[in-house]
Amino acid sequence: MGIKGIGFDIDGTLYNNMFMYICTIPSFIKHPRLVYHYSRARSRIREIRPVNNFRRTQAELVAESMGHSEVVVRAMIENKLYEDWENLFRIIRPFPGLKTGLVKLREAGLKLGVLSDFPVQNKLKFLGLEDWDCSFTSESTGYLKPHPEPFLELAKRLKLKPEEILYVGNSYEKDVLGAAAVGMKTAHISARKKPGSRADFTFSQYKELFDYILGLQAENH
Ligand SMILES: [Mg+2]
């Protein structure tokens, strides 16, 4: 079956990951305890089922390990971390060739979506990439990648079956294995191909990905 839509991760996929690490250094320096406990909570929350209110559960986990109240911690995460990160992301730029390539995919009639584990809207604005059929954070589904829920939500929002979607991401475990588990095709952006990779396609330059996708389109017509 042909591909009818492409889903993209954001961090390390639409722009160079190094920017993300550099951008988050100031918040590590300013709020080391908060960042430490936040990172631990983000790992633990991947194991919890079900999560009814993601932001609350995340705050509860951080609060428990920091010994603060959930209300205070939730405000700290949203005002210190998320706001700081969003402001710092003003300097990020998309990978070369990405913007024009996305226009070509649109012209080829493909639907385009974005799914990230972190809040998305301002990042996409700063990247100058705002033309999507859907863009959302997995937090809104209550589960982080590689849980199936965010990927199934992507299919629902694109109004496509999972097997009609190619998901593009830089994390082998979260993006490639997560999307493949619900039946999506996968493309792994990586400097080198992972031995035994289950990704349908591995690339390091966007031109390669766009040629691959448009080649698949041509085969199906
Ligand atoms: Mg990523």
Residues whose N, C-alpha, C, O or C-beta is under 5 A from the ligand:
A	BS01	MG	D9 I10 D11 G12 T13 N170 S171
